[in-house]
Amino acid sequence: MKKLDSKVNIIPIIAKADTISKSELTKFKQRITQEIKTNNIHIYQFPTNDDTMAKLREMLIRTNMEDMREVTHQRHYELYRKKILETVRAHTHTLFFFISIILSFFLFFLHFFY
């Protein structure tokens, strides 16, 4: 980050911050802030207006929501679909195997008794 701070604005973002408790989030923010200060990394300072942060968050979510939906469909749903199809194929193969064995025995007994 130190090499980047002279080239781009650095905006620290805590991923999945809504999945941890407020106290954990506060401790984590303090630790990150301390590391940024210790390493003399310059981060972009938003205006102190809290409304700006809310607008930024809303914009980031809105902008990336469609991408998240597409990734979810393309990756997660397709993996799920592939797994289900493989299971069906495996069961179908097993079913046909048993049917062929039963038919073989049936044909054997028909041939033997006639």
Phi and psi in degrees as a GROMACS rama.xvg file:
@    title "Ramachandran Plot"
@    xaxis  label "Phi"
@    yaxis  label "Psi"
@TYPE xy
-61.1981  -39.9008  LYS-2
-70.4279  -26.0291  LYS-3
-84.7899  -29.213  LEU-4
-62.595  -18.9283  ASP-5
-88.7802  -9.59991  SER-6
-107.944  -33.4729  LYS-7
-139.242  161.845  VAL-8
-76.2178  129.048  ASN-9
-100.617  127.228  ILE-10
-123.205  104.799  ILE-11
-67.043  131.471  PRO-12
-130.032  131.604  ILE-13
-95.9226  110.018  ILE-14
-67.8712  140.873  ALA-15
57.5627  33.7074  LYS-16
-62.3901  -23.1817  ALA-17
-79.3943  -2.33368  ASP-18
-98.9104  -1.80059  THR-19
-117.864  162.2  ILE-20
-70.6807  162.195  SER-21
-60.2501  -41.3743  LYS-22
-67.5092  -40.4119  SER-23
-63.7776  -41.0202  GLU-24
-63.2902  -42.8455  LEU-25
-61.85  -45.9372  THR-26
-62.0602  -42.2728  LYS-27
-64.3713  -43.9212  PHE-28
-60.3883  -42.537  LYS-29
-63.0484  -41.4671  GLN-30
-65.3075  -43.6974  ARG-31
-65.2896  -44.3884  ILE-32
-60.0933  -42.8035  THR-33
-62.9807  -42.9668  GLN-34
-63.8369  -37.971  GLU-35
-64.5597  -43.8092  ILE-36
-67.2357  -44.2898  LYS-37
-58.6401  -40.0813  THR-38
-90.5421  5.58378  ASN-39
53.148  45.2898  ASN-40
-92.4882  130.446  ILE-41
-92.3539  119.619  HIS-42
-109.043  156.673  ILE-43
-66.8666  130.727  TYR-44
-100.191  112.091  GLN-45
-69.27  154.46  PHE-46
-57.0931  154.024  PRO-47
-71.8095  -5.80543  THR-48
-67.5225  115.025  ASN-49
-62.7254  -24.9089  ASP-50
-62.0723  -33.7084  ASP-51
-62.9969  -42.373  THR-52
-63.7448  -41.6953  MET-53
-63.6562  -40.9282  ALA-54
-66.4128  -40.1106  LYS-55
-62.8149  -46.164  LEU-56
-61.3841  -45.6325  ARG-57
-61.0962  -41.8598  GLU-58
-64.9693  -43.4294  MET-59
-62.8519  -41.7729  LEU-60
-67.3129  -47.0208  ILE-61
-62.1835  -42.2961  ARG-62
-65.1665  -38.2271  THR-63
-97.862  -3.85215  ASN-64
-61.5131  -45.0816  MET-65
-63.8647  -39.5715  GLU-66
-63.0188  -42.2015  ASP-67
-61.9203  -39.5411  MET-68
-63.7327  -44.8744  ARG-69
-63.476  -44.367  GLU-70
-62.7287  -42.5888  VAL-71
-58.8777  -45.8777  THR-72
-67.673  -50.7719  HIS-73
-65.6037  -40.9805  GLN-74
-93.1469  -60.1593  ARG-75
-71.3242  -46.2379  HIS-76
-67.0123  -41.8407  TYR-77
-65.4038  -37.1455  GLU-78
-64.1344  -42.0584  LEU-79
-62.0671  -46.6228  TYR-80
-60.8975  -43.4497  ARG-81
-61.9658  -43.1963  LYS-82
-63.1198  -43.4143  LYS-83
-63.9  -45.1743  ILE-84
-62.3805  -39.2492  LEU-85
-64.3999  -38.8121  GLU-86
-64.2773  -44.7453  THR-87
-62.7107  -44.0049  VAL-88
-61.1906  -41.5261  ARG-89
-63.4374  -43.5498  ALA-90
-68.6302  -37.6147  HIS-91
-64.7834  -43.8674  THR-92
-60.4716  -44.1067  HIS-93
-63.0099  -43.0961  THR-94
-61.3491  -47.237  LEU-95
-63.9946  -34.9614  PHE-96
-62.1749  -47.9191  PHE-97
-65.4575  -39.2682  PHE-98
-62.5313  -42.4232  ILE-99
-64.9463  -36.8819  SER-100
-65.025  -45.7997  ILE-101
-61.7013  -44.4468  ILE-102
-63.6279  -38.7277  LEU-103
-61.6349  -46.2919  SER-104
-62.1481  -43.0942  PHE-105
-60.6341  -46.2603  PHE-106
-65.552  -37.5355  LEU-107
-60.9807  -47.8016  PHE-108
-67.1685  -35.7795  PHE-109
-63.2564  -44.052  LEU-110
-66.1203  -38.0751  HIS-111
-70.2227  -40.5917  PHE-112
-88.3102  -15.0055  PHE-113
